[in-house]
Amino acid sequence: MKKILFAAGVLLISTATFAHNTPNSDNKKGKKAARKEQTAQVNDFVKTQFYEDFPDATNINFERTKYFDEASFTAGTHQMRAYYDIRNELVGTTEDKSFSDLPANAQREIQKKYGNYKVEEVINYDDNEFNNTDMTMFDTAFEGADNNFVVLRKNGQMLIVKVDMAGNVSYFKALK
């Protein structure tokens, strides 16, 4: 009987210690600390999940970055990138687009407000609605939602605007 009580006590203490040391998935500091503790290699669970999510992907390259495990790949004729969180779950994907792919009202507003800027890049972000992890782009976190990001340049200054799927344009970030 003493052995059973001892084993139960050890199990209880171990569980409490493990729960205390596990970073809270909703705590951003915990996420960053956990990412730093992991190795520089992409987790095998992420790779397995990626192959389940994108079974027809080709030209696959995995990379661990500051915020996510990432996979760049080709899907049909599209170059894409998938982002996986610390729980090995898909956060979302990005794909390069052209300015003409944006809604017409967004194109007009960007030309009106930022006509003296050159469009460098348009990135479409497709959020995984089943994962509530915030996405981070350009070192800035934002709530998950499908959006386009337009990178604009003028005289060495870079500006990023966000375009939602309805074509609403909003300032996102300035880069140096």
C-alpha positions in Angstrom: 0.0 0.0 0.0 2.9 2.4 0.8 4.4 1.7 -2.6 1.1 2.6 -4.4 0.8 5.9 -2.3 4.4 6.7 -3.0 4.0 6.1 -6.7 0.8 8.2 -6.8 2.7 11.0 -5.0 5.6 10.9 -7.4 3.2 11.0 -10.4 1.3 13.9 -8.9 4.5 15.9 -8.3 5.8 15.1 -11.8 2.6 16.1 -13.4 2.5 19.4 -11.5 6.1 20.2 -12.3 5.6 19.4 -16.0 2.4 21.5 -16.1 4.2 24.4 -14.4 7.2 24.3 -16.8 5.1 23.9 -20.0 4.7 27.2 -21.8 1.1 28.4 -22.1 0.2 28.4 -25.8 -1.7 31.6 -25.3 1.3 33.3 -23.7 3.5 35.0 -26.3 6.6 35.1 -24.0 6.1 31.4 -23.4 6.0 30.7 -27.1 9.2 32.6 -27.8 11.0 30.9 -24.9 9.9 27.5 -26.1 11.0 28.2 -29.6 14.5 29.3 -28.3 14.8 26.0 -26.3 14.1 23.9 -29.4 16.8 22.9 -31.9 17.5 24.7 -35.2 15.9 21.8 -37.0 12.2 21.7 -38.1 10.3 19.3 -36.0 9.5 15.9 -37.6 5.9 16.2 -36.5 5.7 19.4 -38.6 7.0 17.6 -41.6 4.5 14.8 -41.1 1.6 17.3 -40.7 2.8 19.2 -43.8 2.7 16.1 -46.0 -0.8 15.4 -44.7 -1.8 19.1 -45.4 -0.2 19.3 -48.8 0.1 15.7 -50.3 0.8 17.0 -53.8 3.5 19.5 -52.9 6.8 19.4 -54.8 10.1 21.2 -54.4 9.8 21.3 -50.6 12.2 23.0 -48.3 11.8 23.2 -44.5 13.2 26.0 -42.4 13.0 27.0 -38.7 12.5 30.8 -38.3 12.1 33.1 -35.3 8.4 32.5 -35.0 7.4 29.4 -37.0 8.5 26.2 -38.7 8.1 27.0 -42.4 7.9 25.0 -45.6 8.4 26.5 -49.0 6.9 24.4 -51.8 5.3 24.3 -55.1 1.6 23.5 -55.4 0.7 23.1 -59.1 2.2 26.2 -60.6 2.1 28.3 -57.4 5.1 29.0 -55.2 3.9 28.9 -51.6 5.0 29.0 -48.0 3.3 27.2 -45.1 3.7 28.3 -41.4 3.4 25.9 -38.5 3.2 26.9 -34.8 4.7 25.4 -31.7 1.9 22.8 -31.6 2.8 21.6 -35.1 -0.4 23.0 -36.5 -0.8 25.0 -39.8 -1.2 28.7 -39.1 -1.6 29.7 -42.7 0.1 30.0 -46.1 1.4 32.8 -48.2 1.7 33.1 -51.9 3.2 35.9 -54.1 0.6 37.7 -56.1 0.6 40.7 -58.5 -0.9 44.1 -58.0 -3.6 43.3 -60.5 -4.7 40.4 -58.3 -5.9 42.9 -55.7 -9.6 44.0 -55.7 -10.1 47.0 -58.0 -11.1 49.3 -55.2 -7.9 48.5 -53.3 -5.8 49.1 -56.4 -7.4 52.6 -56.9 -6.9 53.5 -53.2 -3.3 52.5 -53.2 -2.6 54.4 -56.4 -4.4 57.4 -55.0 -2.7 57.4 -51.5 0.7 55.9 -52.5 1.0 56.8 -56.2 4.6 58.0 -55.7 5.6 54.6 -54.3 6.7 51.6 -56.4 4.9 48.3 -55.7 7.7 45.9 -54.8 5.7 42.8 -53.8 2.2 41.6 -53.1 1.8 38.7 -50.6 -1.4 36.9 -50.1 -1.9 35.4 -46.7 -4.5 32.6 -46.3 -5.3 32.0 -42.7 -6.1 28.5 -41.3 -9.4 29.3 -39.7 -9.1 26.2 -37.5 -6.0 27.5 -35.7 -6.3 30.7 -33.6 -2.5 31.3 -33.4 -1.7 34.9 -34.5 0.4 35.2 -37.6 3.6 37.3 -37.7 4.8 39.0 -40.8 7.5 41.6 -41.1 8.1 41.0 -37.3 4.6 42.2 -36.5 1.8 39.9 -35.2 -1.7 40.3 -36.4 -4.9 38.4 -35.8 -5.4 35.7 -38.3 -7.5 36.6 -41.3 -7.0 36.3 -45.0 -5.2 39.5 -46.2 -2.9 40.8 -48.9 0.2 42.7 -47.9 1.6 45.2 -50.4 5.2 46.2 -50.0 5.8 49.8 -51.3 9.1 51.5 -51.8 10.1 55.2 -52.3 13.6 56.6 -51.9 14.8 53.7 -49.9 11.8 53.9 -47.5 9.6 50.8 -47.4 6.0 50.9 -46.4 3.6 47.9 -46.0 -0.1 48.2 -46.4 -2.7 45.5 -45.6 -5.6 44.8 -48.0 -8.4 42.7 -46.7 -10.5 40.5 -49.0 -13.1 43.2 -49.5 -10.4 45.6 -50.7 -10.1 47.8 -47.7 -6.6 49.2 -47.4 -4.9 50.0 -44.1 -1.4 51.0 -43.0 0.5 48.0 -41.6 4.1 48.9 -41.0 7.1 51.0 -42.2 10.4 49.3 -42.6 13.9 50.8 -42.7 
